Amino acid sequence: MFKNPSLIMRITYGKTLGFVLAGGMFLLFPNIIPEMTTAYKWGFVFYYTVIGAMIGLTGVMTYVPMIEIPLPWWFRGPWIGGWMGFILMLFIYDEIGAMLIGFFGDSTFLSSPLWLIVDAALFGLLADFICTKFAGEGPDCVINDNQ
């Protein structure tokens, strides 16, 4: 049942991984950044769940026909994750910056909200690796030869 490539399984693996990792962050945030509100914590849980689903969904794209280049999993996942992290950073730059400065201090490079992009890109790399390894990729995920 789970041995054939499947788009639904890719999405399921991506969403599950996003939910589990963000759920772990939800539990750690009170210790790391105590001034983070509950709305922010739930926002991160839903945000990483959606990124996982998007990475799972884009697993059918293994080739870019307009510029005629392959799109391997190790590029596709970090690209989508990093782009989504960039969009999130645009919306919450000041708030997350203040929280990180409160935790790391003003004089460290870790207090930059730009780390959200790196974090999301690394999550994208992990999520696309897991989705590709266990649920396949490419057109095989949407074409069923058994019918």
N, CA and C of each residue as an Amber inpcrd file, in Angstrom:
protein
   441
   0.8140000  -1.1980000   0.0000000   0.0000000   0.0000000   0.0000000
   0.8600000   1.2650000   0.0000000   1.9080000   1.3320000   0.8210000
   2.7220000   2.5390000   0.9260000   4.0240000   2.4240000   0.1440000
   4.1560000   1.4330000  -0.7360000   5.4070000   1.2510000  -1.4580000
   5.4510000   2.0300000  -2.7580000   4.2950000   2.3400000  -3.3370000
   4.2590000   3.0850000  -4.5780000   4.3550000   4.5850000  -4.2990000
   4.9460000   5.3510000  -5.2210000   4.9690000   6.8060000  -5.0460000
   3.5400000   7.3580000  -4.9860000   3.3180000   8.3030000  -4.1040000
   1.9740000   8.8350000  -3.9180000   2.0370000  10.3000000  -3.5000000
   1.2680000  11.1310000  -4.1750000   1.2030000  12.5400000  -3.8340000
   0.5480000  12.7400000  -2.4680000  -0.4910000  11.9710000  -2.1940000
  -1.1700000  12.0900000  -0.8990000  -0.2210000  11.7280000   0.2420000
   0.5900000  10.6990000   0.0410000   1.5430000  10.3240000   1.0930000
   2.6350000  11.3790000   1.2500000   3.0580000  12.0050000   0.1480000
   4.0330000  13.0920000   0.2490000   3.4690000  14.2190000   1.1040000
   2.2370000  14.6050000   0.8210000   1.6090000  15.6860000   1.5830000
   1.4420000  15.2770000   3.0510000   1.0500000  14.0320000   3.2770000
   0.8720000  13.5490000   4.6490000   2.1840000  13.5590000   5.4200000
   3.2550000  13.0720000   4.7960000   4.5630000  13.0980000   5.4640000
   5.0070000  14.5380000   5.7520000   4.8360000  15.4230000   4.7890000
   5.2450000  16.8140000   4.9860000   4.4620000  17.4940000   6.0950000
   3.1310000  17.3180000   6.0930000   2.3100000  17.9300000   7.1310000
   2.6210000  17.3520000   8.5030000   2.8010000  16.0510000   8.5630000
   3.0960000  15.4170000   9.8460000   4.4300000  15.8940000  10.4030000
   5.4400000  15.9500000   9.5430000   6.7460000  16.4220000   9.9890000
   6.6660000  17.8740000  10.4580000   5.9740000  18.7090000   9.7110000
   5.8100000  20.1100000  10.1150000   5.0820000  20.2430000  11.4330000
   4.0310000  19.4450000  11.6070000   3.2610000  19.5120000  12.8440000
   4.0680000  19.0270000  14.0420000   4.8210000  17.9450000  13.8620000
   5.6090000  17.3970000  14.9650000   6.7290000  18.3550000  15.3680000
   7.4760000  18.8780000  14.3740000   8.5630000  19.7990000  14.7110000
   8.0410000  21.1010000  15.3060000   6.9630000  21.6390000  14.7420000
   6.4050000  22.8790000  15.2780000   5.7590000  22.6360000  16.6390000
   5.1960000  21.4430000  16.8380000   4.6580000  21.1170000  18.1570000
   5.7570000  21.0760000  19.2080000   6.9160000  20.5620000  18.8180000
   8.0650000  20.5800000  19.7280000   8.5040000  21.9970000  20.0290000
   8.4870000  22.8600000  18.9930000   8.8270000  24.2690000  19.2210000
   7.7940000  24.9220000  20.1250000   6.5280000  24.5530000  19.9580000
   5.4510000  25.0950000  20.7960000   5.7330000  24.8250000  22.2660000
   6.2390000  23.6230000  22.5470000   6.5450000  23.2630000  23.9350000
   7.8330000  23.9150000  24.4310000   8.7820000  24.1900000  23.5160000
  10.0580000  24.7950000  23.9240000  10.0220000  26.3150000  24.0020000
   9.1370000  26.9550000  23.2430000   9.1150000  28.4200000  23.2000000
   8.9670000  29.0910000  24.5560000   8.1460000  28.5820000  25.4810000
   8.0680000  29.2510000  26.7840000   9.4110000  29.3010000  27.5090000
  10.2780000  28.3260000  27.2810000  11.5930000  28.3290000  27.9230000
  12.5980000  29.1860000  27.1540000  12.4580000  29.2490000  25.8460000
  13.4220000  29.9800000  25.0260000  13.0670000  31.4560000  24.9440000
  11.8370000  31.7520000  24.5580000  11.3920000  33.1420000  24.4110000
  10.1160000  33.3050000  25.2380000  10.2440000  33.6340000  26.5220000
   9.0760000  33.6700000  27.3990000   8.0280000  34.7120000  27.0120000
   8.4340000  35.7860000  26.3340000   7.4600000  36.8290000  26.0060000
   6.6570000  36.5250000  24.7340000   6.8500000  35.3630000  24.1240000
   6.0900000  35.0010000  22.9270000   4.6540000  34.6560000  23.3190000
   3.7090000  35.2470000  22.6090000   2.2990000  35.0300000  22.9250000
   1.8310000  33.6660000  22.4040000   0.7110000  33.2310000  22.8990000
   0.1330000  31.9540000  22.4600000  -0.2510000  32.0160000  20.9890000
  -0.7080000  33.1620000  20.5290000  -1.0680000  33.2980000  19.1130000
   0.1470000  33.0710000  18.2170000   1.2970000  33.5840000  18.5900000
   2.5210000  33.3460000  17.8180000   2.8900000  31.8670000  17.8170000
   2.7660000  31.2330000  18.9700000   3.1120000  29.8170000  19.0520000
   2.2030000  28.9810000  18.1610000   0.9010000  29.2190000  18.2050000
  -0.0160000  28.4870000  17.3330000   0.2260000  28.8460000  15.8680000
   0.5790000  30.1010000  15.6220000   0.8950000  30.5090000  14.2590000
   2.0660000  29.7200000  13.6900000   3.0990000  29.4870000  14.4840000
   4.2410000  28.6940000  14.0240000   3.8510000  27.2430000  13.7700000
   2.9710000  26.6930000  14.6110000   2.5240000  25.3150000  14.3980000
   1.8010000  25.2000000  13.0600000   0.8500000  26.0860000  12.8160000
   0.1130000  26.0410000  11.5480000   1.0010000  26.3790000  10.3640000
   1.9140000  27.3150000  10.5610000   2.8050000  27.7490000   9.4800000
   3.7020000  26.6000000   9.0040000   4.3370000  25.8990000   9.9360000
   5.2180000  24.7970000   9.5390000   4.4340000  23.6000000   9.0130000
   3.2020000  23.4250000   9.4740000   2.3580000  22.3750000   8.9080000
   2.0370000  22.6820000   7.4520000   1.7460000  23.9300000   7.1510000
   1.4520000  24.3310000   5.7750000   2.7070000  24.2470000   4.9010000
   3.8590000  24.6490000   5.4160000   5.0960000  24.5200000   4.6350000
   5.3450000  23.0540000   4.3040000   5.1590000  22.1580000   5.2590000
   5.3370000  20.7330000   5.0000000   4.3990000  20.2400000   3.9170000
   3.1440000  20.6860000   3.9570000   2.1820000  20.2870000   2.9280000
   2.5850000  20.8300000   1.5570000   3.0530000  22.0580000   1.5100000
   3.4710000  22.6420000   0.2230000   4.6830000  21.9130000  -0.3450000
   5.6110000  21.5660000   0.5050000   6.7880000  20.8290000   0.0440000
   6.3750000  19.4510000  -0.4650000   5.4510000  18.8150000   0.2330000
   4.9390000  17.5360000  -0.2450000   4.2420000  17.6700000  -1.5860000
   3.4740000  18.7240000  -1.7420000   2.7290000  18.9480000  -2.9760000
   3.6330000  19.2510000  -4.1630000   4.6910000  19.9950000  -3.9350000
   5.5760000  20.3620000  -5.0440000   6.5470000  19.2520000  -5.4210000
   6.4400000  18.1130000  -4.7670000   7.3140000  16.9970000  -5.0870000
   7.0890000  16.4000000  -6.4600000   5.9940000  16.7720000  -7.1110000
   5.7610000  16.2700000  -8.4630000   6.5770000  17.0460000  -9.4910000
   7.0970000  18.1970000  -9.0910000   7.9000000  19.0110000 -10.0150000
   9.3700000  18.6170000  -9.8990000   9.8460000  17.8580000 -10.8520000
  11.2470000  17.4580000 -10.8530000  12.0020000  18.0770000 -12.0220000
  11.3110000  18.9180000 -12.7880000  11.9170000  19.5130000 -13.9730000
  11.2380000  20.8530000 -14.2260000  12.0150000  21.8710000 -14.5850000
  11.4780000  23.1860000 -14.9090000  11.5370000  23.3480000 -16.4270000
  10.4070000  23.2090000 -17.1170000  10.4410000  23.2180000 -18.5780000
  10.8060000  24.5720000 -19.1930000  10.5060000  25.6700000 -18.5210000
  10.8030000  26.9890000 -19.1070000  12.2970000  27.2250000 -19.2820000
  13.0850000  26.7670000 -18.3220000  14.5380000  26.9590000 -18.4240000
  15.2770000  25.6430000 -18.6020000  14.5020000  24.5700000 -18.7040000
  15.0250000  23.2460000 -19.0220000  16.1500000  22.7770000 -18.0890000
  15.8410000  22.7900000 -16.7970000  16.7890000  22.2750000 -15.8020000
  16.0630000  21.3200000 -14.8620000  16.7690000  20.3460000 -14.3120000
  16.1400000  19.4700000 -13.3150000  15.9410000  20.2110000 -11.9930000
  15.0060000  19.7340000 -11.2050000  14.6950000  20.3370000  -9.9140000
  14.7870000  19.2450000  -8.8450000  16.0070000  18.9730000  -8.3450000
  16.1700000  17.8900000  -7.3650000  15.5970000  18.2680000  -6.0030000
  15.3810000  17.2450000  -5.1790000  14.7730000  17.4590000  -3.8690000
  15.6340000  18.3460000  -2.9900000  16.9470000  18.2710000  -3.0930000
  17.8340000  19.0360000  -2.2250000  17.8440000  20.5250000  -2.5740000
  17.2840000  20.8890000  -3.7190000  17.1130000  22.3000000  -4.0560000
  15.6680000  22.7460000  -3.8460000  14.7320000  21.8920000  -4.2350000
  13.3050000  22.2200000  -4.1980000  12.8320000  22.5080000  -2.7720000
  13.1540000  21.6400000  -1.8130000  12.6980000  21.8090000  -0.4350000
  13.2300000  23.0740000   0.2320000  14.5530000  23.2950000   0.2080000
  15.0690000  24.5240000   0.8240000  14.5950000  25.7990000   0.1240000
  14.3820000  25.7130000  -1.1800000  13.9040000  26.8860000  -1.9110000
  12.5070000  27.2700000  -1.4460000  11.6080000  26.3060000  -1.3580000
  10.2410000  26.5970000  -0.9180000  10.2390000  26.9910000   0.5530000
  10.9520000  26.2570000   1.3870000  11.0060000  26.6010000   2.8030000
  11.6160000  27.9730000   3.0380000  12.7150000  28.2670000   2.3600000
  13.3540000  29.5690000   2.5090000  12.4740000  30.7080000   2.0270000
  11.7780000  30.4860000   0.9180000  10.8930000  31.5240000   0.3940000
   9.7500000  31.7910000   1.3710000   9.1720000  30.7420000   1.9190000
   8.0920000  30.9170000   2.8860000   8.6120000  31.5660000   4.1740000
   9.8410000  31.2370000   4.5750000  10.4450000  31.8960000   5.7270000
  10.6720000  33.3760000   5.4720000  11.0650000  33.7180000   4.2490000
  11.2590000  35.1160000   3.8740000   9.9400000  35.8840000   3.9550000
   8.8680000  35.2760000   3.4700000   7.5570000  35.9350000   3.5240000
   7.1210000  36.1360000   4.9740000   7.3020000  35.1210000   5.8180000
   6.9590000  35.2700000   7.2280000   7.7990000  36.3580000   7.8790000
   9.0850000  36.3860000   7.5640000   9.9790000  37.3790000   8.1510000
   9.5390000  38.7980000   7.7710000   9.0110000  38.9790000   6.5610000
   8.5340000  40.3070000   6.1650000   7.3790000  40.7780000   7.0460000
   6.5340000  39.8490000   7.4730000   5.3680000  40.2140000   8.2770000
   5.6810000  40.4040000   9.7490000   6.5950000  39.6380000  10.3070000
   6.8190000  39.7040000  11.7620000   8.2540000  40.1080000  12.1040000
   8.9150000  40.8310000  11.2250000  10.3210000  41.1900000  11.4270000
  10.5440000  41.8970000  12.7640000   9.7840000  42.9450000  13.0340000
   9.9980000  43.7320000  14.2510000   9.6840000  42.9400000  15.5150000
   8.5700000  42.2000000  15.4950000   8.1650000  41.4740000  16.6890000
   9.1420000  40.3470000  17.0130000   9.5050000  39.5560000  16.0170000
  10.4290000  38.4440000  16.2740000  11.8290000  38.9740000  16.5850000
  12.1970000  40.1170000  15.9760000  13.4840000  40.7370000  16.2830000
  13.5750000  41.1550000  17.7450000  12.4920000  41.7420000  18.2420000
  12.4780000  42.1520000  19.6490000  12.5570000  40.9380000  20.5730000
  11.8700000  39.8620000  20.2030000  11.9170000  38.6540000  21.0320000
  13.3160000  38.0330000  21.0300000  13.9440000  37.9990000  19.8700000
  15.2840000  37.4100000  19.7870000  16.3210000  38.2710000  20.4930000
  16.1840000  39.5890000  20.4090000  17.0950000  40.4780000  21.1370000
  16.9190000  40.2840000  22.6390000  15.6790000  40.0980000  23.0660000
  15.4320000  39.8470000  24.4870000  16.0770000  38.5550000  24.9650000
  16.1670000  37.5610000  24.0900000  16.7460000  36.2850000  24.4970000
  18.2550000  36.2410000  24.3020000  18.7430000  36.6500000  23.1220000
  20.1690000  36.5360000  22.8080000  20.9700000  37.7850000  23.1440000
  20.3100000  38.9120000  23.3040000  21.0200000  40.1620000  23.5160000
  21.1740000  40.9080000  22.2030000  21.5260000  42.1850000  22.3070000
  21.5650000  43.0530000  21.1270000  22.8420000  42.8940000  20.3070000
  23.8930000  42.3880000  20.8880000  25.1880000  42.4070000  20.2010000
  25.5600000  41.0870000  19.5250000  24.6360000  40.1260000  19.4260000
  24.9760000  38.8490000  18.8110000  24.3330000  38.7330000  17.4340000
  24.9450000  37.9300000  16.5930000  24.3870000  37.7350000  15.2560000
  23.1380000  36.8400000  15.2900000  22.9100000  36.1300000  16.3820000
  21.7300000  35.2690000  16.5040000  20.4550000  36.0570000  16.7620000
  20.5660000  37.3360000  17.0520000  19.3720000  38.1410000  17.3280000
  18.7080000  38.6620000  16.0640000  19.2180000  38.3090000  14.8970000
  18.6390000  38.7670000  13.6350000  17.4320000  37.9210000  13.2470000
  16.3240000  38.5520000  12.8580000  15.1590000  37.7930000  12.3860000
  15.4120000  37.0720000  11.0570000  16.5060000  37.3680000  10.3930000
  16.8170000  36.6930000   9.1300000  17.0890000  35.2050000   9.3370000
  17.3200000  34.7890000  10.5720000  17.5080000  33.3710000  10.8530000
  16.2430000  32.5720000  10.5840000  15.0930000  33.2500000  10.5230000
  13.8510000  32.5640000  10.1680000  13.9550000  31.9560000   8.7780000
  14.6220000  32.6370000   7.8630000  14.7800000  32.1330000   6.4970000
  15.6470000  30.8800000   6.5060000  16.7430000  30.9220000   7.2380000
  17.6340000  29.7580000   7.3210000  16.9080000  28.5900000   7.9840000
  16.1760000  28.8670000   9.0440000  15.4330000  27.8250000   9.7480000
  14.4080000  27.1630000   8.8240000  13.6610000  27.9620000   8.0950000
  12.6470000  27.4120000   7.1950000  13.2920000  26.6540000   6.0340000
  14.4370000  27.1190000   5.5470000  15.1300000  26.4120000   4.4620000
  15.6550000  25.0570000   4.9470000  16.1760000  25.0070000   6.1500000
  16.6370000  23.7250000   6.6970000  15.4670000  22.7720000   6.9350000
  14.3470000  23.3220000   7.3900000  13.1610000  22.4790000   7.5270000
  12.7160000  21.9630000   6.1560000  12.7790000  22.8170000   5.1420000
  12.4180000  22.3920000   3.7910000  13.3090000  21.2810000   3.2790000
  14.5980000  21.3710000   3.5660000  15.5340000  20.3200000   3.1660000
  15.1710000  18.9970000   3.8350000  14.9340000  19.0290000   5.1280000
  14.5640000  17.8130000   5.8580000  13.2260000  17.2600000   5.3720000
  12.2420000  18.1370000   5.2070000  10.9070000  17.6840000   4.8030000
  10.9270000  17.0750000   3.4100000  11.6280000  17.6870000   2.4630000
  11.6520000  17.1290000   1.1130000  12.4490000  15.8360000   1.0730000
  13.4770000  15.7210000   1.8840000  14.2110000  14.4610000   1.9570000
  13.3050000  13.3330000   2.4480000  12.5840000  13.5850000   3.5430000
  11.6900000  12.5670000   4.1030000  10.5790000  12.2250000   3.1070000
   9.9580000  13.2310000   2.5260000   8.8650000  12.9900000   1.5700000
   9.3560000  12.2120000   0.3590000  10.5200000  12.5590000  -0.1710000
  11.0430000  11.8820000  -1.3560000  11.4630000  10.4550000  -1.0280000
  12.0880000  10.2680000   0.1150000  12.5650000   8.9310000   0.4840000
  11.4160000   7.9580000   0.7060000  10.3620000   8.4100000   1.3710000
   9.2930000   7.4960000   1.7630000   8.0620000   7.5250000   0.8650000
   7.8880000   8.5670000   0.0520000   6.6790000   8.6390000  -0.7870000
   6.9850000   8.9020000  -2.2510000   8.2590000   8.9780000  -2.6340000
   8.6050000   9.1640000  -4.0390000   8.5090000  10.6160000  -4.4810000
   8.7580000  10.8210000  -5.7720000   8.6800000  12.1620000  -6.3380000
   8.4000000  12.0710000  -7.8250000   8.1280000  13.2050000  -8.4210000
   7.9390000  13.2810000  -9.8570000   6.5520000  12.8560000 -10.3150000
   6.4140000  12.6910000 -11.6250000   5.1100000  12.3250000 -12.1910000
   4.5930000  10.9770000 -11.6820000   5.4910000  10.1090000 -11.2040000
   5.0280000   8.8160000 -10.6720000   4.0950000   8.9800000  -9.4900000
   4.1680000  10.1230000  -8.8070000   3.3120000  10.3550000  -7.6470000
   1.8500000  10.6000000  -8.0500000   1.6110000  11.0650000  -9.2540000
   0.2390000  11.3850000  -9.6610000  -0.2930000  10.4400000 -10.7310000
   0.5580000   9.6440000 -11.3310000   0.1290000   8.6950000 -12.3600000
   0.0790000   7.3090000 -11.7220000  -1.0890000   6.6980000 -11.7840000
  -1.2630000   5.3740000 -11.1950000  -1.3890000   4.3680000 -12.3360000
  -0.4240000   3.4750000 -12.4830000  -0.4370000   2.4750000 -13.5480000
  -1.2930000   1.2660000 -13.2170000  -1.8110000   1.1900000 -12.0090000
  -2.5660000   0.0140000 -11.5950000  -4.0270000   0.0570000 -12.0280000
  -4.4640000   1.1200000 -12.6530000  -5.8810000   1.2430000 -13.0220000
  -6.1500000   0.6450000 -14.3810000
